[in-house]
Amino acid sequence: MFFKPKLTRLPDEELMRKIHQGSEAAFTELYTRYSASLLRYFTRMLWNNRTMAEDFLHDLFLKIIHN
């Protein structure tokens, strides 16, 4: 049996590599790590418009999946 590192311990670069290989678990980990703080950031930058901030957040993560 091989040791598989927990995704929570992997650096972002490794998660991105796994995402580009099709790992949904890696994407979920990256989303979990950054979605809340990015949503707060986008909300502040977009004049406290949460709906617009959510759209930006979703667009960002879609780009991660498709690129």
N, C-alpha and C positions, 0 to 999 in steps of 0.2 A: 504494500500500500504506500502510495506517495503522499507526502505532506503537501497540502494545498493551503497557501496563506489566506487568511481571512481578507476579504476585500477591504474591510475597514482599515487594514494596516498597509495597504498598497498606496504608493504615491500616485498623484494625479496622472502622471505620464503613463504609468502602467494601466491605470483604469481606462485611459483614452485608447491605448492599444487594444485592450480587451473589448471596448465598445466597438471599435472598428472591425473587430473579428466577430461581432454579433452578440456579445454578452449582454443580456438584459440585466443581469445582476450587477454588472459593473456600472451600467447606466444608472440604475437605481441608487447605487452607492454614491455616485457623483452628484446626482440630483439631491439626495439626502444631505450631502455635505454642504452644498452651496445654495440651494433654492431659497431658503429663508433669508439669508443675508443678502442675496442678490435681489430678492423681491423688496426688501427694505431699501436697498440702495436705489433701485429703479423708481420706487415710489417717491423718494426724496427728490430725485433728479427730474421727475416728471410732475412737479407741482402737486404732489400728494394725490395724484390720480392713480388709484390702485388698479382700476380696470386696465388702463394703459400699461401700467407696470407689469401686470400679469401677462398681457400680450407680448411685451418685450421678453419676459422670462421664458415663455413658451417658445417664442421664435428662436431664442438663443439655444435652447435645448434641442429644438428640431434641427438646427444647423449642426449641432454636435453629432446627432444621429446620422444625418445625410452627407456629411463631409468626411 
